[in-house]
Amino acid sequence: MTFGQFLLVAVLAVPALGAAVVAALPRDPARLVGVVVAAITLLATLPLATGDGSWTAYTVTEPAVRPWHQVDLAWTPALDLRFHLGVDGISYPLVVLTALLTLLCCGYTLWREPAGGRGGALVALLLVIEVGILGTFLALDLVLFFLFFEVVLLPMYAVIAGWGGTADAAPARGHAEYRPVDRAGARAAARKFALYTLAGSVLLLVGVYVVVSAAGTADIVTLTGGAGLSRSAQMAAFVLLGLAFAVKSPLWPLHTWLPAAHTQAPTVGSVILAGVLLKMGTYGLIRVAVGVAPEGARWAAPALGVLAVAAIIVGSLVCLAQSELKRLIAYSSVGHMGFVLLGVATLTTTGIQAALIGNVAHGVLTGLLFFLAGAIKDRTHTGELGELSGLRETAPRLSGLLAFAAIGSLGLPGLAGFWGEAFAVVAAIEVGGPLWTTLGVLAALGGALTAAYLLRLLRRVTHGRPSPAVVGIPAGVAVPEWVVWAPLALLALAVGLVPALVLGVAESPVAALVEVIHP
């Protein structure tokens, strides 16, 4: 076994074994062990960018998917199923992002005990979720991809239902009543998440069956480019797979599970959900739906583009009407994922590159926004925008960090959010024609609406006279909070200034993918 193969196995084995150990330990040691396990996993992901072919260009004689490192072992020979893992420039940034956010979330539980206690169990579930997400990004076998895709469902359901709700440690300032943890609302949101995800899973399973039965193989490397699939099979497969991934992304109008899940989830649950779990859908769309069924992708691209722009516009308009902090940030994900899906729908190098960097930027900035929203609610015991005015007067550092994350999310040049949104619009315009030009213009208007609702958020929360809820809250940011938030802020700045951190590693595999889409 080579060092790269060892790392691929370790990236999945370490959090899987760590979750079992953490679940068996008492609360405080469990949380500490969980942080150590998550740190080891992150360290194991970093060297995956080195090795044969990791930064070299593809040639026309090579397959469209050429992993830097891969493990390919017989799993069930009678069914021709293989344990096939691999990493390349399309999956690598998401693998590192997943490991980083899991480490930060586990570290956050060390400092702030989740509502309802049982911090060790929560950390164990976060590690299981990490296994499922990392496995999804690394799987190069369709059946294995499906299994890892499904691993995430039950632990995320448990995180929302078991630790979600509106938790107040004390009566909210300015209110006469104590507002307890809303377990009923959390369970309802978890059920909605599970039902939507299960519906998507059924579609994914049927899509995988269509592909495997028609092509006679589940190997994604072999299937990329539509090998062995007729045009009708590719169209059917793309519809099934596209709908499955649209639920997870989520694409309008299949997005209604997301705001409830985000609003009710604990802070770490919201960070993982927005930061990387949604990326399973967009990654699957690029790697599996577009890669395996390129003719189906070309056929469905106009409809996907229309739905993507609808998500941008509708998500932004709904955000303008929101009055609750976490719910607003949740709906913003619908719009941001719309830009990602618009880039994918163009089926161009520029568009897919925009989608990949948009994925990373959204994970970093929205993850930071949910951390900050959780901190604000912990301090003020409310998430209502009307009760949070004047935050910059009482907590200037927290207010400044919120402003940084918000302007990054609205696409300010120099921060990570700019590249994905700007070049998704550019890609649509480059495709040309009345439809795509119109979609590009509407998406640009959606970008202006994004700026409007995020600036409205800052005006409502940070400006004005301090409301009773924010009077007397701690003025500073605790050292553990800096430790958790600083990596995301620095990464948002680094990707904004040096987009090649993401685009450089993805350049060759994206070019190879586009070549099989448009032979």
C-alpha positions in Angstrom: 0.0 0.0 0.0 1.4 3.4 -1.0 1.4 6.4 1.4 -1.4 8.0 -0.6 -3.6 4.9 -0.4 -2.9 4.7 3.4 -4.1 8.3 3.7 -7.3 7.6 1.8 -8.1 4.8 4.1 -7.1 6.7 7.2 -9.3 9.7 6.3 -12.3 7.4 6.7 -11.1 5.0 9.3 -9.9 7.5 11.8 -13.2 9.3 12.3 -15.1 6.0 12.1 -13.1 4.4 14.9 -12.9 7.7 16.8 -16.7 7.9 16.8 -17.0 4.5 18.4 -14.4 5.4 21.1 -16.0 8.8 21.8 -19.4 7.2 22.2 -18.0 4.9 24.9 -16.3 7.6 27.0 -17.7 10.0 29.6 -18.7 13.5 28.5 -15.6 15.6 29.0 -13.0 13.1 27.9 -15.2 12.2 24.9 -15.3 15.8 23.7 -11.5 16.1 24.0 -10.9 12.8 22.2 -13.3 13.9 19.5 -11.2 17.1 18.9 -8.0 15.0 18.7 -9.6 12.6 16.2 -10.9 15.4 14.0 -7.5 17.1 14.1 -5.8 13.8 13.0 -8.3 13.5 10.2 -7.7 17.0 8.9 -3.9 16.4 9.0 -4.4 13.2 7.0 -6.3 15.1 4.3 -3.6 17.8 3.6 -0.9 15.5 2.0 -3.5 14.1 -0.5 -2.7 17.1 -2.8 0.8 15.7 -3.3 1.7 12.7 -5.5 1.7 11.6 -9.1 -0.3 13.8 -11.3 -1.8 16.0 -8.6 -1.0 19.3 -10.4 -0.3 18.2 -14.0 -2.5 18.6 -17.0 -4.4 15.7 -18.6 -3.8 14.5 -22.1 -6.5 13.5 -24.5 -5.6 9.8 -24.2 -6.3 9.6 -20.4 -9.6 9.0 -18.7 -11.7 12.0 -17.7 -11.3 11.0 -14.0 -7.7 10.5 -13.1 -7.4 10.3 -9.3 -4.2 11.5 -7.6 -4.4 8.6 -5.2 -6.9 5.7 -5.3 -7.7 2.5 -3.5 -9.5 -0.1 -5.6 -10.3 -3.4 -3.9 -12.7 -6.2 -4.6 -15.7 -5.8 -2.3 -18.4 -8.2 -3.5 -17.0 -10.0 -6.5 -20.2 -11.8 -7.3 -21.9 -8.5 -7.9 -18.8 -6.8 -9.4 -18.8 -4.2 -6.6 -15.5 -2.6 -5.6 -14.3 -0.5 -2.7 -13.0 2.2 -4.9 -11.8 5.5 -3.4 -10.0 8.3 -5.0 -9.3 12.0 -4.8 -8.6 14.6 -7.4 -8.8 18.4 -7.9 -12.6 18.4 -7.9 -13.1 16.6 -4.6 -9.9 17.6 -2.7 -11.1 21.2 -1.7 -14.3 19.7 -0.3 -12.5 17.0 1.5 -10.3 19.5 3.3 -13.3 21.8 4.0 -15.2 18.9 5.6 -12.3 17.9 7.8 -11.7 21.6 8.9 -15.4 22.3 9.7 -15.7 19.1 11.6 -12.6 20.0 13.7 -13.9 23.5 14.4 -17.4 22.2 15.4 -15.9 19.5 17.7 -13.6 22.2 19.2 -16.7 24.5 19.7 -18.3 21.9 21.9 -15.3 21.9 24.2 -15.9 25.5 25.0 -19.7 25.7 24.9 -21.7 22.7 26.2 -24.6 22.1 23.8 -28.1 22.6 25.1 -29.3 19.5 26.9 -25.8 18.3 27.6 -24.6 15.0 26.2 -21.7 16.7 24.4 -19.8 13.4 23.9 -22.7 11.9 22.0 -23.0 15.0 19.9 -19.3 14.8 19.0 -19.6 11.1 18.1 -22.5 11.9 15.8 -20.4 14.7 14.1 -17.6 12.2 13.5 -20.1 9.8 11.9 -21.4 12.6 9.7 -17.9 13.4 8.7 -17.3 9.7 7.6 -20.4 9.9 5.4 -19.5 13.2 3.8 -15.9 12.4 3.2 -16.9 9.0 1.8 -19.3 10.7 -0.6 -16.5 12.9 -1.9 -14.0 10.1 -2.2 -16.2 7.3 -3.6 -15.5 6.2 -7.2 -18.1 3.4 -7.3 -21.7 4.4 -7.6 -23.0 1.9 -5.1 -20.3 2.9 -2.6 -21.2 6.6 -3.3 -24.9 5.8 -2.5 -24.0 4.1 0.7 -21.8 6.9 2.0 -24.5 9.4 0.8 -27.0 7.6 3.1 -24.7 7.4 6.1 -25.3 11.1 6.8 -29.1 10.9 7.2 -29.6 9.3 10.6 -26.9 11.1 12.6 -27.9 14.5 11.2 -31.6 13.7 12.1 -30.4 12.9 15.6 -28.4 16.1 15.9 -31.4 18.2 14.9 -33.9 16.3 17.0 -31.7 15.8 20.0 -29.9 19.1 20.3 -32.0 21.5 18.3 -34.6 24.0 19.4 -34.4 27.5 20.7 -32.3 27.1 23.8 -32.2 30.0 26.4 -29.9 29.7 29.4 -31.8 32.5 31.1 -34.9 34.6 30.5 -34.4 36.8 27.4 -33.7 40.4 28.3 -36.7 42.6 27.6 -39.1 39.7 27.8 -41.1 38.6 30.8 -41.3 34.9 29.9 -38.6 32.3 29.8 -38.4 30.6 26.4 -37.4 27.0 26.9 -35.9 24.6 24.4 -38.3 24.0 21.6 -37.9 20.2 21.3 -41.2 19.7 19.4 -40.1 22.2 16.8 -36.7 20.5 16.5 -38.2 17.1 16.1 -40.6 18.4 13.4 -37.7 20.0 11.5 -35.7 16.8 11.8 -38.6 14.7 10.4 -39.0 17.1 7.5 -35.3 16.8 6.8 -35.5 13.0 6.9 -38.6 12.8 4.7 -37.1 15.0 2.0 -33.7 13.3 2.2 -35.4 9.8 2.0 -37.3 10.9 -1.1 -34.1 12.0 -2.7 -32.4 8.8 -1.7 -35.1 6.7 -3.5 -34.5 8.7 -6.6 -30.7 8.3 -6.3 -31.1 4.6 -5.8 -33.3 4.2 -8.9 -30.9 6.4 -10.8 -27.9 4.3 -9.8 -29.8 1.1 -10.8 -30.6 2.6 -14.2 -26.9 3.4 -14.8 -25.5 0.1 -13.5 -28.0 -2.1 -15.2 -27.6 -0.3 -18.6 -23.8 0.0 -18.5 -22.9 -3.2 -16.6 -20.6 -1.4 -14.2 -20.7 0.9 -11.2 -17.2 2.3 -11.7 -17.4 6.1 -11.9 -14.1 6.3 -13.7 -15.3 4.0 -16.4 -18.7 5.6 -16.6 -17.6 9.2 -16.9 -18.5 10.3 -20.4 -21.5 8.1 -20.6 -19.7 4.9 -21.7 -22.1 2.1 -22.3 -25.2 4.3 -21.9 -27.6 5.1 -24.7 -29.0 8.7 -25.1 -32.4 7.7 -23.6 -30.7 5.9 -20.7 -28.6 9.0 -20.0 -31.6 11.3 -20.1 -33.5 9.1 -17.7 -30.5 8.7 -15.4 -29.9 12.5 -15.4 -33.5 13.3 -14.4 -33.4 10.8 -11.5 -29.9 11.7 -10.3 -30.5 15.4 -10.8 -33.6 15.5 -8.8 -31.9 13.5 -6.0 -29.1 15.9 -5.8 -31.4 18.9 -6.2 -33.1 17.8 -2.9 -29.8 17.8 -1.1 -28.4 21.0 -2.6 -31.2 22.2 -2.2 -32.6 23.6 -5.5 -35.8 25.6 -5.5 -38.6 24.5 -5.2 -37.3 21.4 -3.3 -35.7 23.6 -0.6 -38.4 23.9 2.0 -36.8 21.5 4.4 -33.7 23.7 4.7 -34.9 26.8 6.7 -36.7 24.7 9.3 -33.6 22.4 9.8 -31.2 25.4 10.0 -33.4 27.3 12.4 -33.9 24.4 14.8 -30.4 22.8 14.6 -27.8 23.6 17.2 -25.0 25.9 16.1 -22.6 23.1 15.1 -25.4 21.3 13.3 -26.1 24.4 11.2 -22.4 24.8 10.4 -22.0 21.3 9.2 -25.4 21.4 7.3 -24.6 24.6 5.4 -20.9 24.2 5.2 -20.5 20.7 3.7 -23.7 18.6 3.8 -25.3 20.7 1.0 -22.2 20.3 -1.1 -22.9 16.6 -1.3 -25.7 17.5 -3.7 -23.7 19.9 -5.9 -20.7 17.6 -5.9 -22.9 14.7 -6.9 -24.4 16.7 -9.7 -21.0 17.5 -11.1 -19.2 14.1 -10.5 -22.1 11.7 -11.1 -25.1 13.3 -12.9 -23.1 15.4 -15.4 -20.1 13.1 -15.6 -22.0 9.8 -16.1 -24.8 11.2 -18.2 -23.4 14.1 -20.3 -26.0 13.8 -23.0 -28.7 14.0 -20.4 -27.0 17.0 -18.9 -26.9 18.8 -22.2 -30.6 18.1 -22.7 -31.6 19.3 -19.3 -29.2 22.3 -19.0 -31.7 25.0 -19.9 -34.2 23.8 -17.4 -31.5 23.5 -14.7 -30.4 27.1 -15.5 -33.9 28.4 -15.2 -34.4 26.7 -11.8 -31.0 27.9 -10.6 -31.9 31.6 -11.4 -35.4 31.1 -9.8 -33.6 29.9 -6.6 -31.4 33.0 -6.7 -34.3 35.4 -7.1 -36.8 33.7 -4.8 -34.2 33.0 -2.1 -33.1 36.7 -2.1 -36.7 38.0 -2.0 -37.6 35.7 0.9 -34.4 36.9 2.8 -35.6 40.5 2.4 -38.8 39.5 4.3 -37.1 37.5 7.1 -37.1 38.8 10.7 -35.1 35.9 12.3 -31.4 35.7 12.1 -30.7 32.0 11.5 -33.7 31.7 9.2 -32.4 34.5 7.0 -29.0 32.9 6.8 -30.7 29.6 6.0 -32.6 31.1 3.1 -29.5 32.8 1.8 -28.1 29.3 1.2 -30.9 28.7 -1.3 -29.7 31.8 -3.3 -26.0 31.0 -3.0 -26.5 27.4 -4.1 -28.5 28.8 -7.1 -25.3 30.5 -8.3 -23.4 27.2 -7.9 -26.1 25.3 -9.9 -26.2 28.0 -12.6 -22.4 27.5 -13.1 -23.0 23.8 -13.4 -25.9 24.3 -15.8 -23.7 26.2 -18.3 -21.6 23.0 -18.7 -18.5 25.1 -19.4 -15.1 25.2 -17.9 -15.8 28.7 -16.5 -19.1 27.7 -15.1 -18.0 24.5 -13.4 -14.9 26.3 -11.9 -17.3 28.9 -10.6 -19.4 26.2 -9.1 -16.4 24.6 -7.3 -15.1 27.8 -5.8 -18.6 28.9 -5.0 -19.1 25.6 -3.1 -16.0 26.3 -1.0 -16.8 30.0 -0.5 -20.3 29.2 0.7 -19.0 26.6 3.1 -16.5 28.9 4.7 -18.6 32.1 4.9 -22.0 30.6 5.7 -20.3 28.3 8.3 -18.8 31.5 9.9 -22.2 33.2 9.7 -23.9 30.4 11.6 -21.1 30.4 14.2 -21.7 34.1 14.7 -25.5 33.8 14.7 -25.2 31.1 17.4 -22.9 33.4 19.5 -25.3 36.3 19.2 -28.3 34.1 20.3 -26.2 32.6 23.2 -25.5 36.2 24.4 -28.9 37.8 23.8 -31.2 34.8 24.0 -33.0 36.0 20.8 -32.6 35.8 17.1 -35.2 38.4 16.2 -33.7 41.1 14.1 -36.0 43.7 15.7 -34.5 42.9 19.1 -30.8 43.0 18.2 -30.2 46.6 17.2 -27.0 48.4 18.2 -24.7 45.4 18.5 -21.7 47.4 17.4 -22.1 49.7 20.4 -22.1 46.8 23.0 -20.1 44.1 21.2 -18.0 45.8 18.5 -15.7 42.8 17.8 -18.6 40.4 17.3 -20.4 43.1 15.2 -17.2 43.5 13.1 -16.9 39.8 12.5 -20.6 39.6 11.5 -20.0 42.5 9.0 -16.9 40.7 7.6 -18.8 37.5 7.0 -21.8 39.3 5.6 -19.9 41.4 3.0 -17.9 38.3 2.1 -21.2 36.4 1.5 -22.6 39.2 -0.7 -19.7 38.9 -3.0 -17.3 41.7 -2.2 -14.2 41.5 -4.4 -11.2 40.4 -2.4 -13.2 37.8 -0.4 -14.1 34.3 -1.3 -17.7 34.9 -2.2 -16.9 37.1 -5.2 -15.5 34.5 -7.6 -18.3 31.9 -7.7 -21.1 34.4 -8.1 -19.3 36.7 -10.6 -18.1 33.9 -12.8 -21.4 32.0 -12.8 -22.9 35.1 -14.4 -19.9 35.4 -16.8 -20.3 31.7 -17.8 -24.0 32.2 -18.5 -23.3 35.3 -20.7 -20.5 33.4 -22.5 -22.8 30.6 -23.5 -24.9 33.2 -25.3 -28.3 33.1 -26.9 -31.4 34.8 -25.6 -32.1 32.3 -22.8 -28.6 32.2 -21.2 -28.0 35.9 -21.6 -31.3 36.6 -19.9 -30.4 34.1 -17.1 -27.1 35.8 -16.7 -28.7 39.2 -16.3 -31.3 38.0 -13.9 -28.6 36.2 -11.8 -26.7 39.5 -11.7 -29.8 41.2 -10.4 -30.1 38.5 -7.9 -26.6 39.3 -6.8 -27.8 42.9 -6.1 -30.7 41.5 -4.1 -28.2 39.5 -2.1 -26.3 42.6 -1.2 -29.6 44.3 -0.3 -30.7 41.7 2.2 -27.3 41.3 3.8 -26.9 45.0 4.2 -30.4 45.1 5.7 -29.3 42.4 8.1 -26.3 44.5 9.2 -28.4 47.7 9.5 -30.9 45.9 11.7 -28.5 44.1 13.9 -25.4 46.3 14.2 -26.6 49.9 13.8 -29.0 52.0 15.8 -29.6 52.4 19.5 -28.8 49.3 21.5 -31.9 47.3 22.2 -32.6 45.8 25.7 -31.5 42.4 24.5 -27.9 43.5 23.6 -27.4 45.8 26.6 -25.0 44.3 29.1 -23.8 41.4 26.9 -20.0 40.6 27.0 -18.2 43.2 24.9 -15.3 41.0 23.8 -14.9 37.7 22.0 -13.6 34.8 24.0 -10.3 33.2 23.1 -11.9 29.8 22.2 -14.3 31.7 19.8 -11.3 33.4 18.1 -9.7 29.9 17.8 -12.7 28.5 16.0 -13.7 31.5 13.9 -10.3 32.8 12.8 -9.5 29.9 10.4 -12.7 30.6 8.5 -12.1 34.3 8.3 -8.5 33.8 7.2 -9.6 31.2 4.6 -12.3 33.5 3.2 -9.6 36.2 2.7 -7.0 33.7 1.3 -9.4 32.2 -1.3 -10.6 35.7 -2.2 -7.1 37.0 -2.8 -5.7 33.7 -4.2 -8.5 31.8 -6.0 -5.9 29.5 -7.4 -5.9 27.7 -4.0 -9.2 26.1 -5.3 -9.1 26.7 -9.1 -5.5 25.6 -9.5 -6.0 22.0 -8.4 -9.3 21.8 -10.2 -8.2 23.2 -13.6 -7.1 19.9 -15.3 -9.9 17.7 -14.1 -12.6 20.3 -14.9 -11.1 20.7 -18.4 -11.2 16.9 -18.9 -14.8 16.7 -17.7 -15.9 19.5 -20.1 -14.2 17.6 -22.9 -16.3 14.6 -22.4 -19.5 16.8 -22.0 -18.8 18.4 -25.4 -16.8 15.8 -27.4 
